[in-house]
């Protein structure tokens, strides 16, 4: 038996085995990623349909300018966590906000807060979608809002703004009607600007790539 011929074959086999194990490890790590980046990962402008009790709205998200925010939003949609939530804050010519509570005003589970991408060049123009947050600029989790006016005061300047991450491409008339519903103070939550007749986001769906 000529060992000088067998050794290169063994080395070749060992190298292939190492490469295979490396690929398996890489794939396993990729499967563990759960930040939304794995959802339609090659699609820079994913679309989501929001079916509400007042009609359907379709938004086109801008992953190029707001990747963290878009991935975060897609993760909630993909897991069905926006289904059966309410629009709890409605102010004509300002905002329609939702995504955080169920119809009983119980706060929904949230992932960790995300980095504020308000400096991405997208502005709070009418019919855009953006992330709601608290005073901490990096406190946004799951609540979002639609701009119902040209809300330049929400854009960044000397201070952090509110991160816009997409725009309405279908159903603006639904938002117009929603923004005009009767509102008041909720007896359950004590919040102001709450629709008297609940407006429910029944289902959010990621649309197929075109």
N, C-alpha and C positions, 0 to 999 in steps of 0.2 A: 504493500500500500504506500502510495506516494503522499506523505504528510505535507509536503510543500505545496501541493495543489489543494488539499483540504482546508488548510488554515485560512486562506482568503475567503473561502466559502463560509466558514464559520464566522469570520468577522463580519461578512456581509449579512448573514442571518441575524447576528447580534445587533447590528446597526438597524436593521429593519424592525426588530423586536422593540428596540428603544424608541424608534420613531412612532411605532404603533401605540406603545404605552403612553408616550407624550401626547399623541392626538386624543387618546381616550381621556386623559387627564384634562386636556384643554376643553374637550366637549362637555365633560362633567362639570367643569367650572362655569361654562357658558350656560348650561342648563340651570344652574343655581342663581343666575342673575335674575332679579325680580324687581327692576326699577322702571320697567316699561320700555326700556331701550330695545328689547328683543321683539317687540310687537311691530310688525311691518318695518323692520329695521332699515330697509333700503328706500322706504317711502318718506320723502322730505315733507310731504303735505298730506298726512292722513286726514280722513274725514270721519266725523262722528255724527250720528243721527240721534236727536233727543226727542222722544215721543212723550208729549205732555197731554194733560187733560184738555188743553186748548188747541192742540195741533202739533205738528212736527217741525223741528228746526234742524237744519244741517249746518255744521261748522267745519271749516277747513282750517287745520292747525298748521302752524309754521315751525317745523322742527329745526330748520336751519338757523333761525334767529332766536328761538326759545326751546332748545333741546331738553333741558332739565324739566321745564314746566310742561311741555307737551308729553314727555315720557311719563311724568307723574300723573297727568290727567288720563292718559291711555291706560295706565295701570288700574286706576279706579274703575274705568269703564269696562275693561277686560274682565275684572273680577265681579262685575255686576253690583258694585257698591254705590252707584248713583241711582239704581232702580228703587222706585217707591220713596223718593225724597221730595221735599217741597221747595217751592220758591218762597222764602220767608221774608224777603225784603224787596218791596216794590215802590219805587219813587219815580213818578212821571218825569220824562226828559232827563233823568239821571241814570238810575241803574235798576236792573232786575237781577236779584242775587239768590242763589240757592246751592244745593248740593251737600248741605251739612246736617239736615234734620229729617226725621221721618214725620209722617202726618201727626203724630202725637207729640211732636217737638222733643223727641229723644235724640240726643246728639249721636251721630253715627261714628263708627270707629274710623280713626285716621292714622295714616302712616306718618313717619317723621317729617317735620317741616323741611321745605326746600329752599335753595338759594334764590334770592330775588333777582330775576333777569329783566328788571324794568329798564335797564339801560341798553336794551337790544335794538333800539331804533323803531320799534313798533309803538304807536301812540294810542291813547284811549279815545279813539274816534267812534262815532255812532256805529252800532252793530258789530263792534269787536267784542271778543271774549277775553277776560282777564282774571287773574287770581285775587281773591279777597284775602286779607290778612289783618293782623292786629297791629299795634304800634311798632312792635319789633319788625323791621323790614324783611327779616328772613323767617317769618312765622306762618307763611301760607302752607296749608295742608290739602284740603279737599274742596273748600268752598270757592265758587267762581261767580262771576257776574257778567252780565251783558251791559255794555254802555248804550244808553238810550239817548245820549246827547254827545256833543263834542266836549268831553271832559278833560280839558287840558290841565286842570288842577291836579289830576291824578297821575300825570306824567312826571318823570324824574326831573329834578333841577338841582338845587343845592342839597336837596334831601332825596332819599330813595322814593321812587314812585311805585305804581302798581303794575305788575308785569302782564302785558298783553301777549297772548300766544296764539291768536287766530281770529277768524272773522266769520260772520254768518254769510252763507252763500245761498241759503234757501230757508224760507219761513220767517222773513223779517216782519211780515204782516201779523204773524202769531205773536211775536214779541211786542209789536205795537199795541195789540189788543191786551196782552198780558200787563203791559205797563200802565194801563188805564183802569184796571180792576179796582173795586172799592177796597180800601185798606183801613186798618185801625190798630188799636193796641190789643195784643193777644192776651186773653185771660189766663192762658196756660203758661206762656213764657214771660209775659210782661214786656215783650218787644214791641216797638212801634213799626208802622209801615208794613204790617202783616196783612195779606189778603184775607178779607172776611170769609170768602169762600175759597178753601184751599186749592191751590194750583199745584198739581203733582207731576213730577217727572217720573212717568211710569217706567220708562226703559231707555237706557243709553246703549247704542250699538256702534261698534267700529265697522264702517263700510268697507267692502272689498276694494282692493286696489284697482284702479282703472288701467 
